[in-house]
């Protein structure tokens, strides 16, 4: 089993990106993030409940609390 695994990994070559390819992928990633954020913003604007600032503050606090950003869990 270990020999077969080694031969499979030996055949797969690691592809390394040059500087131009890294910059191109970074630009594509940034545009993807911007388009995602714009779409999310448009969806949020269409929900009437999310136009209430107090509700947004409370919702944000609840999300941060439940995700553990506001509190530390003991080990």
C-alpha positions, 0 to 999 in steps of 0.5 A: 500500500505504501509503495503504491501511494509513493508511486502515485505521489511521485508521478504528480508534479508540483506546479509552481506559479511565476510572478505574472501568474501570481499577480493575475490570480490575485487580481482575479481573486480581488475582482471575485471578492468585490463582485461577491461583496456587491451582490451581498450588499444588493441582497441586504438592501432588498431585505426591509428588516436589515434597514433598521440600524439597531437590529443590525447592531444586535444581529452583529453582536449575536453573530460575533458572540456565537462565533466566539469572537467576543468571548474566549472558550476555556480549554 
